[in-house]
Amino acid sequence: MITSEIVRSHLATVKYPGFSRDIVSFGLVKDIEIEGTNVKVVIAIQTKDPAVPEQIYKDVRGTLEGVPGIENVELDINVQDPPQIQGNDALTAKLNGVKKIIAVASGKGGVGKSTVATNLAVALSQMEGSPKVGLCDCDLYGPSIALMMGTNERPLATEDNEILPIRKDGLQLMSMGFLLDDESPVIVRGPLATRYIQQFLKQVIWDDLDYLVLDLPPGTGDIQLTIVQTAAIDGAVIVTTPQEVALIDARKASSMFAKVNVPVIGIIENMSYFECPSDGVKYPIFGEGGGDKEAARLGVPMLGKIPIDIPTREGGDSGKPIAFTSPEKNIVSAAFHDVAKKVAAVVNP
């Protein structure tokens, strides 16, 4: 006999297009009606992309029609436009003290996303006019900004339970790494993770920031969706390496932002090559040309190719990001400063 629990369990296998999370956990399934072998499912979606409800319709029907005991499937999909956010007034209403928000994302781990986010924030802060820059580590389970910025200071809170960001080397910082010991794991499920991220974004007293750089966790799950629903992001930067396995996941990240109407600023190809210090020969350790092809496929700029070098690794481990080094003295620093100028130009047209 078919029950609503059985139907719901099958619907939980249907992913929201572009995300790794299913339509049930997203709360999109509003009602399930069963009459004998007939099943009616009511789904509510907020999107401007007609491909989203079309894909969900196709996937839900395909899933339920294969369930024994179900002969007829009726789908009622209610599609509404997402809430509109326009202008700086709406933006600052969401995140007080922040002018522009830049998300740094990747589809998979291990591509150096946090290294890119940290050095991008540093490079932005060193542009002409010395913009005020914040860096928020949104990776709850693998926070690394505390180490990369060289501080384990604990943040303070006001009487109103607002959080004061850590200040280091001219940047304003927030990370789960400031709240835990080095060996303490973060064991939180979806709802609590969502709450932490919302607190990091909305309860931190960001002080008149020109740019807030968000270091997103890898993948396309709960935290990413929470971020795009909490803050009006001005643009996203996708980090990848030249190899195909990284490019596949970069496409997923790009697709996710397209589904939620966040513009992709461009691609950064990290670990692009190694330049031998003895002879200046460049070795494409992870292949070459992948980032260019992906940028062309997505129709977005290639923002920069970041080489591998030992000072960059040493800087990340010692809490002194390579972007603090004069661009004239290090090619990686020069690459990050060039990327920062391009990103700033896009979010400040």
Residue frames relative to the residue before (quaternion, step in Angstrom):
aa qw qx qy qz dx dy dz
M 1.0000 0.0000 0.0000 0.0000 0.00 0.00 0.00
I 0.3990 -0.7241 0.5151 0.2263 3.56 -0.91 0.96
T 0.0603 -0.7804 0.6223 0.0134 3.57 -0.96 0.94
S 0.6480 -0.5157 0.3811 0.4109 3.55 -1.26 0.31
E 0.6026 0.5617 -0.3523 0.4441 3.60 1.12 -0.63
I 0.6450 0.5066 -0.3176 0.4760 3.58 1.00 -0.80
V 0.6554 0.5056 -0.3119 0.4663 3.58 0.92 -0.92
R 0.6678 0.5108 -0.3046 0.4475 3.57 0.91 -0.93
S 0.6382 0.5301 -0.3336 0.4476 3.59 1.02 -0.75
H 0.6593 0.4785 -0.3101 0.4901 3.58 1.07 -0.66
L 0.6288 0.5258 -0.3376 0.4628 3.59 1.05 -0.71
A 0.6140 0.5701 -0.3423 0.4253 3.58 1.14 -0.59
T 0.6155 0.5220 -0.3591 0.4687 3.59 1.26 -0.04
V 0.5899 0.5665 -0.3608 0.4481 3.59 1.30 -0.15
K 0.2588 -0.7896 0.5414 0.1280 3.58 -0.55 1.17
Y 0.4871 -0.5988 0.5401 0.3353 3.53 -1.23 0.57
P 0.5415 -0.6596 0.4003 0.3339 3.63 -0.71 0.99
G 0.8087 0.2348 -0.2070 0.4981 3.53 -0.79 1.09
F 0.7280 0.3691 -0.2220 0.5334 3.59 1.28 -0.21
S 0.4767 -0.6547 0.5027 0.3024 3.54 -1.28 0.33
R 0.6132 0.5556 -0.3419 0.4454 3.58 1.28 -0.12
D 0.4554 -0.7166 0.4686 0.2438 3.59 -1.08 0.76
I 0.6590 -0.5546 0.3532 0.3652 3.55 -1.28 0.43
V 0.6023 0.5502 -0.3696 0.4448 3.61 1.16 -0.44
S 0.7011 0.4573 -0.2798 0.4701 3.59 0.81 -0.96
F 0.6228 0.5188 -0.3384 0.4779 3.58 1.20 -0.43
G 0.4661 -0.7072 0.4230 0.3221 3.60 1.28 -0.17
L 0.4030 0.7440 -0.4542 0.2788 3.59 1.19 0.43
V 0.6372 0.5081 -0.3271 0.4783 3.59 1.18 -0.52
K 0.1629 -0.8415 0.5133 0.0428 3.57 -0.36 1.28
D 0.8182 -0.0352 0.0536 0.5713 3.60 1.03 -0.61
I 0.0931 -0.7586 0.6423 0.0568 3.54 -1.21 0.66
E 0.0489 -0.7967 0.6023 -0.0099 3.58 -0.72 1.10
I 0.0804 -0.8061 0.5863 0.0027 3.56 -0.89 0.97
E 0.0431 0.7610 -0.6456 0.0470 3.56 -0.94 1.00
G 0.8138 -0.1326 0.0395 0.5644 3.53 -0.15 1.29
T 0.7877 -0.2301 0.2050 0.5334 3.56 -0.56 -1.20
N 0.5732 0.5797 -0.3766 0.4399 3.59 1.31 0.18
V 0.0816 -0.8004 0.5938 0.0043 3.57 -0.88 0.99
K 0.0793 -0.7696 0.6325 0.0369 3.53 -0.97 0.95
V 0.0874 -0.7909 0.6055 0.0150 3.56 -0.90 1.02
V 0.1816 -0.7678 0.6084 0.0860 3.56 -0.91 1.00
I 0.0247 -0.8010 0.5962 -0.0485 3.56 -0.73 1.15
A 0.1480 -0.7786 0.6059 0.0697 3.59 -1.01 0.88
I 0.0201 -0.8045 0.5917 -0.0472 3.57 -0.83 1.05
Q 0.1798 -0.7443 0.6302 0.1286 3.55 -1.13 0.73
T 0.3656 0.7067 -0.5296 0.2940 3.57 -0.40 1.24
K 0.3358 -0.7106 0.5759 0.2249 3.54 -1.30 0.43
D 0.5901 0.5773 -0.3545 0.4391 3.55 1.30 -0.10
P 0.3398 -0.7748 0.4905 0.2089 3.63 -0.36 1.17
A 0.5740 0.6035 -0.3846 0.3980 3.58 1.17 -0.43
V 0.5950 0.5965 -0.3681 0.3933 3.61 1.12 -0.60
P 0.7174 0.4049 -0.2840 0.4906 3.66 0.66 -0.93
E 0.6023 0.5584 -0.3660 0.4377 3.60 1.07 -0.62
Q 0.6797 0.4808 -0.2902 0.4717 3.57 0.95 -0.89
I 0.6475 0.5110 -0.3205 0.4658 3.58 0.99 -0.82
Y 0.6180 0.5411 -0.3364 0.4606 3.58 1.00 -0.82
K 0.6820 0.4947 -0.2834 0.4581 3.55 0.85 -0.99
D 0.6984 0.4810 -0.2776 0.4515 3.58 0.87 -0.95
V 0.6539 0.5072 -0.3192 0.4618 3.59 0.97 -0.83
R 0.6647 0.4922 -0.3121 0.4675 3.56 0.88 -0.90
G 0.6653 0.5095 -0.3094 0.4495 3.57 0.89 -0.87
T 0.6596 0.5088 -0.3042 0.4620 3.57 1.07 -0.73
L 0.7401 0.4369 -0.2440 0.4493 3.58 0.76 -1.02
E 0.6325 0.5482 -0.3448 0.4249 3.59 1.03 -0.67
G 0.6737 0.4814 -0.3038 0.4713 3.58 1.21 -0.31
V 0.5400 0.6250 -0.4041 0.3931 3.59 1.29 0.01
P 0.4633 -0.6798 0.4880 0.2917 3.64 -0.78 0.97
G 0.7612 0.3455 -0.2722 0.4766 3.57 -0.93 0.92
I 0.6708 0.4214 -0.2995 0.5318 3.60 1.26 -0.18
E 0.1270 -0.8181 0.5595 0.0395 3.56 -0.64 1.14
N 0.8048 0.1237 -0.0512 0.5783 3.57 1.08 -0.67
V 0.1182 -0.7953 0.5937 0.0305 3.56 -0.90 1.02
E 0.0646 -0.7767 0.6264 0.0148 3.57 -0.84 1.05
L 0.1087 -0.8063 0.5808 0.0273 3.55 -0.78 1.04
D 0.0857 -0.7613 0.6420 0.0312 3.53 -0.93 0.98
I 0.0033 -0.8187 0.5721 -0.0489 3.58 -0.24 1.30
N 0.1758 -0.7888 0.5866 0.0523 3.53 -0.56 1.25
V 0.0826 -0.8146 0.5741 -0.0043 3.59 -0.46 1.24
Q 0.0083 -0.7907 0.6111 -0.0353 3.54 -0.84 1.08
D 0.5439 -0.5886 0.4761 0.3621 3.56 -1.22 0.48
P 0.4897 -0.6423 0.4906 0.3269 3.59 -1.03 0.68
P 0.6396 -0.5160 0.3808 0.4239 3.60 -1.17 0.41
Q 0.3862 -0.7384 0.5108 0.2115 3.55 -0.95 0.91
I 0.0859 -0.7629 0.6396 0.0374 3.54 -1.03 0.88
Q 0.0697 0.8199 -0.5599 0.0973 3.56 -0.50 1.15
G 0.8503 0.2063 -0.1450 0.4620 3.53 -1.08 0.81
N 0.6743 -0.5236 0.3532 0.3826 3.53 -1.28 0.34
D 0.5871 0.5844 -0.3879 0.4042 3.61 1.06 -0.62
A 0.6757 0.4723 -0.2964 0.4822 3.57 0.92 -0.91
L 0.6416 0.5367 -0.3300 0.4376 3.56 1.00 -0.79
T 0.7181 0.4345 -0.2667 0.4737 3.58 0.78 -0.99
A 0.5470 0.5808 -0.4123 0.4399 3.58 1.20 -0.31
K 0.6767 0.4647 -0.2906 0.4915 3.57 1.10 -0.62
L 0.7950 0.0639 -0.0078 0.6031 3.58 0.87 -0.95
N 0.2466 -0.7938 0.5404 0.1304 3.55 -0.13 1.26
G 0.8149 0.2741 -0.2016 0.4692 3.53 -1.05 0.79
V 0.6760 0.4449 -0.2942 0.5085 3.61 1.24 0.26
K 0.2772 -0.7776 0.5442 0.1495 3.57 -0.85 0.99
K 0.8159 0.0348 0.0223 0.5767 3.59 0.80 -1.01
I 0.1667 -0.7833 0.5947 0.0712 3.56 -1.00 0.90
I 0.0704 -0.7932 0.6049 -0.0099 3.55 -0.81 1.09
A 0.1979 -0.7827 0.5819 0.0976 3.57 -0.71 1.08
V 0.1578 -0.7528 0.6327 0.0904 3.56 -1.03 0.86
A 0.0374 0.8396 -0.5301 0.1123 3.56 -0.46 1.23
S 0.0426 -0.7574 0.6483 0.0654 3.49 -1.37 0.26
G 0.5197 -0.6494 0.4544 0.3190 3.56 -1.14 0.52
K 0.7955 0.1473 -0.0688 0.5837 3.57 1.17 -0.50
G 0.5443 -0.6075 0.4661 0.3427 3.54 -1.29 0.31
G 0.7255 0.4832 -0.3074 0.3816 3.53 -1.30 0.18
V 0.5909 0.5815 -0.3772 0.4127 3.59 1.22 0.16
G 0.5710 -0.6273 0.3726 0.3762 3.59 1.26 0.12
K 0.2204 0.8210 -0.5025 0.1578 3.55 1.16 0.57
S 0.6783 0.4819 -0.3031 0.4646 3.60 0.90 -0.87
T 0.5978 0.5432 -0.3549 0.4707 3.58 1.09 -0.64
V 0.6631 0.4938 -0.2990 0.4764 3.56 0.96 -0.88
A 0.6658 0.5129 -0.3142 0.4415 3.59 0.85 -0.95
T 0.6703 0.5064 -0.2981 0.4532 3.57 0.92 -0.93
N 0.7171 0.4429 -0.2601 0.4711 3.56 0.80 -0.97
L 0.5882 0.5439 -0.3704 0.4701 3.59 1.13 -0.54
A 0.6497 0.5110 -0.3181 0.4643 3.58 0.93 -0.87
V 0.6497 0.5130 -0.3140 0.4648 3.57 0.95 -0.87
A 0.6796 0.4989 -0.2896 0.4532 3.57 0.88 -0.98
L 0.6212 0.5319 -0.3414 0.4633 3.59 1.04 -0.72
S 0.6773 0.5073 -0.2960 0.4432 3.57 0.96 -0.87
Q 0.7111 0.4469 -0.2565 0.4783 3.59 1.20 -0.44
M 0.4272 0.6909 -0.4771 0.3355 3.57 1.23 0.22
E 0.7157 -0.4350 0.3263 0.4383 3.53 -1.33 0.22
G 0.7681 0.3043 -0.2508 0.5044 3.55 -0.85 0.99
S 0.2932 -0.7971 0.4812 0.2172 3.59 1.33 -0.12
P 0.0542 -0.8292 0.5562 0.0120 3.61 0.52 1.13
K 0.4437 -0.6488 0.5433 0.2949 3.54 -1.22 0.55
V 0.0485 -0.8261 0.5597 -0.0444 3.56 -0.71 1.12
G 0.1453 -0.7637 0.6236 0.0822 3.53 -1.10 0.81
L 0.1613 -0.7653 0.6176 0.0833 3.56 -1.22 0.56
C 0.0567 -0.8103 0.5830 -0.0194 3.55 -0.57 1.19
D 0.2746 -0.7633 0.5712 0.1252 3.55 -0.67 1.18
C 0.1239 -0.8357 0.5343 0.0267 3.57 -0.26 1.28
D 0.5291 0.5983 -0.4191 0.4317 3.58 1.28 0.15
L 0.2285 -0.8212 0.5109 0.1109 3.57 -0.06 1.29
Y 0.7384 0.4573 -0.2330 0.4374 3.56 0.96 -0.88
G 0.7978 0.1376 -0.0848 0.5809 3.58 1.16 -0.46
P 0.0542 0.8379 -0.5412 0.0454 3.61 0.70 1.01
S 0.0557 -0.8305 0.5542 -0.0051 3.57 -0.91 0.89
I 0.4782 0.7013 -0.4296 0.3081 3.58 1.24 -0.22
A 0.5974 0.5682 -0.3706 0.4276 3.61 1.03 -0.70
L 0.6788 0.4719 -0.2838 0.4859 3.59 0.93 -0.90
M 0.7085 0.4866 -0.2780 0.4289 3.57 0.81 -0.99
M 0.7151 0.3910 -0.2506 0.5224 3.58 1.19 -0.48
G 0.4664 -0.7477 0.3942 0.2608 3.58 1.31 0.13
T 0.6561 0.4602 -0.3532 0.4827 3.57 0.90 0.89
N 0.1210 -0.7719 0.6194 0.0766 3.56 -1.12 0.75
E 0.2361 0.7960 -0.5146 0.2139 3.54 1.21 0.59
R 0.3847 -0.7118 0.5414 0.2284 3.57 -1.08 0.73
P 0.4214 -0.7092 0.4943 0.2738 3.63 -0.83 0.86
L 0.3542 -0.7118 0.5678 0.2133 3.54 -1.22 0.58
A 0.2542 -0.7574 0.5816 0.1531 3.54 -1.28 0.37
T 0.4627 -0.6651 0.5117 0.2858 3.57 -1.19 0.55
E 0.6920 -0.4509 0.3495 0.4423 3.56 -1.29 0.02
D 0.6809 0.4619 -0.2818 0.4935 3.57 1.22 -0.45
N 0.5121 -0.6747 0.3905 0.3606 3.58 1.29 0.38
E 0.4145 0.6495 -0.5151 0.3755 3.55 1.06 0.79
I 0.3927 -0.7517 0.4955 0.1876 3.56 -1.00 0.92
L 0.2963 -0.7328 0.5853 0.1806 3.56 -0.99 0.87
P 0.4002 -0.7325 0.4864 0.2583 3.63 -0.60 1.03
I 0.5164 -0.5940 0.5107 0.3458 3.54 -1.26 0.48
R 0.1964 -0.7727 0.5934 0.1107 3.58 -1.01 0.81
K 0.1514 0.7814 -0.5868 0.1486 3.55 -0.73 1.09
D 0.8615 -0.0206 -0.0178 0.5070 3.55 -0.90 1.00
G 0.7383 -0.4416 0.2233 0.4583 3.54 1.00 0.88
L 0.6585 0.4808 -0.3150 0.4858 3.61 1.27 -0.05
Q 0.3274 -0.6888 0.6047 0.2295 3.53 -1.28 0.48
L 0.1026 -0.8477 0.5195 -0.0322 3.56 -0.65 1.18
M 0.0544 0.7575 -0.6505 -0.0100 3.53 -1.28 0.55
S 0.1486 0.7766 -0.5930 0.1526 3.55 -0.93 0.98
M 0.5604 -0.5705 0.4764 0.3654 3.54 -1.19 0.53
G 0.5667 0.6161 -0.3695 0.4034 3.57 1.21 -0.51
F 0.6283 0.5255 -0.3408 0.4615 3.61 1.20 -0.41
L 0.7018 0.4850 -0.2481 0.4591 3.57 1.23 -0.46
L 0.7504 0.3540 -0.1752 0.5299 3.57 1.27 -0.34
D 0.5190 -0.5668 0.5227 0.3691 3.51 -1.34 0.27
D 0.6989 -0.5029 0.3125 0.4013 3.57 -1.22 0.50
E 0.7747 0.3625 -0.1849 0.4840 3.60 0.97 -0.82
S 0.5128 0.6502 -0.4200 0.3713 3.59 1.26 0.11
P 0.2949 -0.7664 0.5390 0.1873 3.60 -0.66 1.04
V 0.3679 -0.6809 0.5784 0.2580 3.55 -1.25 0.45
I 0.0037 -0.8012 0.5961 -0.0521 3.56 -0.50 1.22
V 0.3050 0.7310 -0.5466 0.2716 3.55 0.03 1.31
R 0.3498 -0.7223 0.5586 0.2095 3.54 -1.13 0.71
G 0.8363 -0.3211 0.1506 0.4181 3.53 -1.38 0.23
P 0.7279 0.4420 -0.2869 0.4387 3.65 0.55 -1.06
L 0.6787 0.4783 -0.3013 0.4687 3.59 0.96 -0.82
A 0.6088 0.5378 -0.3458 0.4696 3.58 1.07 -0.72
T 0.6266 0.5377 -0.3233 0.4622 3.56 1.01 -0.82
R 0.6621 0.5135 -0.3049 0.4526 3.57 0.95 -0.89
Y 0.6362 0.5295 -0.3316 0.4527 3.58 0.96 -0.84
I 0.6779 0.4971 -0.2982 0.4522 3.57 0.86 -0.98
Q 0.6500 0.5104 -0.3213 0.4623 3.57 0.96 -0.81
Q 0.6338 0.5160 -0.3303 0.4722 3.59 1.07 -0.69
F 0.6352 0.5342 -0.3320 0.4482 3.58 0.96 -0.85
L 0.7318 0.4353 -0.2422 0.4652 3.57 0.95 -0.83
K 0.8216 0.3112 -0.1257 0.4608 3.58 0.77 -1.01
Q 0.7410 0.3916 -0.2397 0.4900 3.62 1.14 -0.44
V 0.5321 0.5706 -0.4299 0.4543 3.57 1.25 0.15
I 0.3609 -0.7301 0.5380 0.2172 3.58 -0.90 0.92
W 0.0947 -0.7967 0.5968 0.0137 3.55 0.11 1.32
D 0.2880 -0.8095 0.4988 0.1138 3.55 -0.70 1.13
D 0.8232 -0.3034 0.1668 0.4500 3.54 -0.26 1.37
L 0.1629 0.8259 -0.5186 0.1499 3.57 0.84 1.04
D 0.3709 -0.6800 0.5840 0.2429 3.53 -1.12 0.74
Y 0.7954 0.0434 -0.0011 0.6045 3.58 1.08 -0.76
L 0.0899 -0.7387 0.6636 0.0769 3.53 -1.14 0.76
V 0.1738 -0.7867 0.5881 0.0704 3.56 -0.63 1.17
L 0.1823 -0.7847 0.5880 0.0729 3.56 -0.77 1.09
D 0.2045 -0.7563 0.6124 0.1059 3.56 -0.73 1.09
L 0.1804 -0.8264 0.5283 0.0735 3.56 -0.11 1.31
P 0.5147 -0.5992 0.4894 0.3696 3.60 -1.16 0.43
P 0.5875 -0.5701 0.4132 0.3988 3.61 -1.15 0.37
G 0.6929 0.4805 -0.3463 0.4111 3.55 -1.20 0.52
T 0.4001 -0.6944 0.5532 0.2274 3.53 -1.38 -0.23
G 0.3499 0.7840 -0.4432 0.2577 3.58 0.79 1.00
D 0.8590 -0.1685 0.1186 0.4686 3.52 -1.30 -0.59
I 0.6893 0.5030 -0.3038 0.4238 3.57 0.77 -1.03
Q 0.6399 0.5280 -0.3330 0.4482 3.58 0.96 -0.83
L 0.6715 0.4894 -0.3067 0.4643 3.57 0.90 -0.89
T 0.6169 0.5456 -0.3404 0.4537 3.59 1.01 -0.79
I 0.6599 0.5236 -0.3124 0.4390 3.57 0.92 -0.90
V 0.7171 0.4430 -0.2745 0.4628 3.60 0.78 -0.96
Q 0.6577 0.4788 -0.3182 0.4867 3.59 1.21 -0.37
T 0.6809 0.4929 -0.2766 0.4657 3.59 1.22 -0.45
A 0.8111 0.1770 -0.0562 0.5546 3.56 0.96 -0.87
A 0.4164 -0.6788 0.5465 0.2592 3.55 -1.12 0.74
I 0.1577 -0.8294 0.5330 0.0560 3.56 -0.03 1.32
D 0.3914 -0.7476 0.4950 0.2071 3.56 -0.83 1.03
G 0.7883 -0.1784 0.1178 0.5769 3.58 1.14 -0.46
A 0.2641 -0.7573 0.5800 0.1423 3.53 -1.25 0.54
V 0.2286 -0.7370 0.6230 0.1284 3.53 -1.14 0.78
I 0.2221 -0.7793 0.5751 0.1125 3.58 -0.81 1.01
V 0.1838 -0.7867 0.5842 0.0778 3.56 -0.76 1.08
T 0.0845 0.7816 -0.6126 0.0816 3.55 -0.93 0.94
T 0.3420 -0.6558 0.6025 0.3000 3.52 -1.37 -0.04
P 0.6763 -0.5417 0.2971 0.4011 3.63 -1.11 0.37
Q 0.6055 0.6107 -0.3641 0.3576 3.61 1.10 -0.55
E 0.6397 -0.5880 0.3538 0.3461 3.55 -1.10 0.73
V 0.6355 0.5469 -0.3506 0.4173 3.61 0.95 -0.78
A 0.6615 0.4746 -0.3043 0.4944 3.59 1.11 -0.60
L 0.6342 0.5479 -0.3294 0.4349 3.56 1.04 -0.77
I 0.5956 0.5712 -0.3616 0.4339 3.59 1.05 -0.73
D 0.7137 0.4366 -0.2533 0.4857 3.56 0.91 -0.94
A 0.5771 0.5661 -0.3809 0.4488 3.58 1.14 -0.51
R 0.6195 0.5418 -0.3369 0.4574 3.58 1.07 -0.71
K 0.6307 0.5287 -0.3339 0.4595 3.58 1.04 -0.76
A 0.6488 0.5119 -0.3166 0.4656 3.57 0.97 -0.86
S 0.6559 0.5088 -0.3076 0.4651 3.57 0.95 -0.88
S 0.6446 0.5221 -0.3134 0.4623 3.57 0.99 -0.85
M 0.6154 0.5545 -0.3442 0.4420 3.57 1.03 -0.78
F 0.6835 0.4770 -0.2955 0.4669 3.59 0.85 -0.93
A 0.6162 0.5426 -0.3506 0.4504 3.58 1.04 -0.69
K 0.6492 0.5350 -0.3180 0.4373 3.59 1.01 -0.80
V 0.7704 0.3311 -0.1767 0.5154 3.58 1.07 -0.67
N 0.5264 -0.7031 0.3653 0.3086 3.56 1.28 0.57
V 0.4282 0.6408 -0.5098 0.3822 3.57 0.96 0.92
P 0.3850 -0.7454 0.4865 0.2438 3.62 -0.58 1.05
V 0.3304 -0.7118 0.5842 0.2072 3.55 -1.08 0.81
I 0.3752 -0.7499 0.5047 0.2052 3.58 -0.59 1.18
G 0.7215 -0.3689 0.2640 0.5232 3.56 0.97 -0.85
I 0.5464 -0.6019 0.4878 0.3182 3.51 -1.42 -0.06
I 0.1228 -0.7378 0.6555 0.1042 3.54 -1.15 0.72
E 0.2102 -0.7705 0.5912 0.1119 3.55 -0.72 1.08
N 0.1361 -0.8091 0.5702 0.0420 3.56 -0.36 1.26
M 0.8001 0.2083 -0.1961 0.5272 3.58 -1.21 0.54
S 0.1490 0.8553 -0.4842 0.1089 3.53 1.13 0.73
Y 0.7742 -0.1711 0.1382 0.5935 3.57 1.01 -0.82
F 0.3212 -0.6983 0.5944 0.2365 3.53 -1.35 0.20
E 0.1978 -0.7794 0.5860 0.1000 3.54 -0.78 1.06
C 0.3810 -0.7470 0.5016 0.2127 3.56 -0.50 1.23
P 0.4086 -0.7471 0.4622 0.2474 3.63 -0.60 1.05
S 0.6476 0.5509 -0.3328 0.4080 3.60 1.12 -0.50
D 0.8302 0.1445 -0.0574 0.5353 3.59 0.99 -0.78
G 0.4897 -0.7019 0.4116 0.3133 3.61 1.27 -0.02
V 0.4375 0.6863 -0.4665 0.3462 3.60 1.26 0.21
K 0.3034 -0.7578 0.5546 0.1613 3.57 -0.95 0.93
Y 0.1335 -0.7939 0.5921 0.0357 3.55 -0.83 1.07
P 0.2554 -0.7783 0.5539 0.1491 3.64 -0.55 1.13
I 0.1989 -0.8443 0.4866 0.1040 3.58 0.36 1.27
F 0.7827 0.2909 -0.1528 0.5286 3.59 0.94 -0.82
G 0.6872 -0.4355 0.2810 0.5091 3.58 1.17 0.49
E 0.2257 -0.7774 0.5680 0.1487 3.55 -1.26 0.00
G 0.7594 0.3951 -0.2941 0.4251 3.52 -1.26 0.56
G 0.5022 0.6867 -0.4208 0.3150 3.59 1.21 -0.27
G 0.6711 0.5036 -0.3010 0.4532 3.56 0.92 -0.89
D 0.6322 0.5317 -0.3275 0.4587 3.59 1.02 -0.79
K 0.6663 0.5024 -0.3028 0.4604 3.56 0.93 -0.90
E 0.6702 0.4954 -0.3074 0.4591 3.57 0.96 -0.85
A 0.6297 0.5254 -0.3352 0.4637 3.59 0.99 -0.76
A 0.6539 0.5023 -0.3053 0.4764 3.57 1.00 -0.83
R 0.6467 0.5273 -0.3205 0.4484 3.57 0.98 -0.83
L 0.7216 0.4233 -0.2367 0.4942 3.58 1.02 -0.84
G 0.3977 -0.7313 0.4677 0.2972 3.57 1.22 -0.34
V 0.5592 0.5655 -0.3993 0.4561 3.57 1.13 0.75
P 0.6120 -0.5814 0.3782 0.3801 3.62 -1.13 0.42
M 0.3804 -0.6137 0.6235 0.2997 3.51 -1.34 0.37
L 0.2728 -0.8222 0.4808 0.1352 3.56 -0.25 1.27
G 0.7837 -0.2493 0.1785 0.5401 3.55 1.04 -0.62
K 0.2797 -0.7225 0.6084 0.1722 3.52 -1.29 0.50
I 0.1815 -0.8173 0.5442 0.0534 3.53 -0.46 1.28
P 0.3284 -0.7633 0.5192 0.2000 3.62 -0.58 1.07
I 0.4577 -0.6069 0.5549 0.3380 3.53 -1.37 0.14
D 0.2072 0.7639 -0.6069 0.0716 3.55 -1.03 0.72
I 0.6469 -0.5615 0.3610 0.3688 3.55 -1.20 0.54
P 0.6403 0.5308 -0.3567 0.4255 3.68 0.85 -0.77
T 0.6147 0.5446 -0.3574 0.4449 3.61 1.07 -0.65
R 0.6620 0.4874 -0.2994 0.4844 3.57 0.96 -0.87
E 0.6592 0.5078 -0.3101 0.4599 3.57 0.93 -0.86
G 0.6476 0.5293 -0.3147 0.4487 3.57 1.00 -0.81
G 0.6556 0.5103 -0.3062 0.4649 3.57 1.02 -0.80
D 0.6857 0.4817 -0.2789 0.4690 3.59 1.04 -0.78
S 0.7410 0.4229 -0.2207 0.4727 3.57 1.07 -0.74
G 0.5280 -0.6613 0.3988 0.3532 3.59 1.25 -0.06
K 0.6380 0.4600 -0.3444 0.5126 3.57 1.19 0.54
P 0.2583 -0.8117 0.5022 0.1494 3.62 0.18 1.25
I 0.6050 -0.6189 0.3797 0.3267 3.54 -1.05 0.89
A 0.5905 0.5982 -0.3717 0.3941 3.62 1.12 -0.54
F 0.5581 0.5739 -0.4020 0.4446 3.60 1.25 -0.17
T 0.5810 0.5688 -0.3693 0.4500 3.58 1.24 -0.38
S 0.5817 -0.5875 0.4269 0.3663 3.57 -1.03 0.73
P 0.5111 -0.6618 0.4509 0.3122 3.63 -0.84 0.92
E 0.6227 0.5517 -0.3452 0.4344 3.58 1.12 -0.55
K 0.7239 0.4476 -0.2366 0.4687 3.58 1.20 -0.46
N 0.7979 0.1721 -0.0894 0.5707 3.61 1.20 -0.26
I 0.4450 -0.7261 0.4591 0.2530 3.60 -0.75 1.04
V 0.6239 0.5288 -0.3513 0.4557 3.59 1.09 -0.61
S 0.6356 0.5120 -0.3228 0.4793 3.57 0.96 -0.84
A 0.6407 0.5263 -0.3230 0.4564 3.57 0.96 -0.84
A 0.6476 0.5224 -0.3162 0.4557 3.57 1.01 -0.82
F 0.6678 0.4924 -0.3074 0.4659 3.60 0.95 -0.84
H 0.6501 0.5054 -0.3278 0.4632 3.60 0.95 -0.76
D 0.6307 0.5184 -0.3311 0.4731 3.59 1.06 -0.67
V 0.6350 0.5223 -0.3171 0.4727 3.57 1.02 -0.85
A 0.6436 0.5420 -0.3281 0.4294 3.59 0.90 -0.92
K 0.6476 0.5170 -0.3162 0.4619 3.59 0.97 -0.85
K 0.6632 0.5058 -0.3060 0.4590 3.58 0.97 -0.84
V 0.6554 0.5031 -0.3119 0.4691 3.57 0.96 -0.88
A 0.6550 0.5153 -0.3159 0.4534 3.60 0.90 -0.89
A 0.6407 0.5355 -0.3223 0.4459 3.58 1.02 -0.80
V 0.6626 0.5098 -0.3070 0.4548 3.59 1.05 -0.75
V 0.7443 0.4024 -0.2356 0.4781 3.62 0.84 -0.94
N 0.7252 0.2992 -0.2271 0.5771 3.59 1.29 -0.11
P 0.0418 -0.8518 0.5219 0.0160 3.62 0.58 1.13
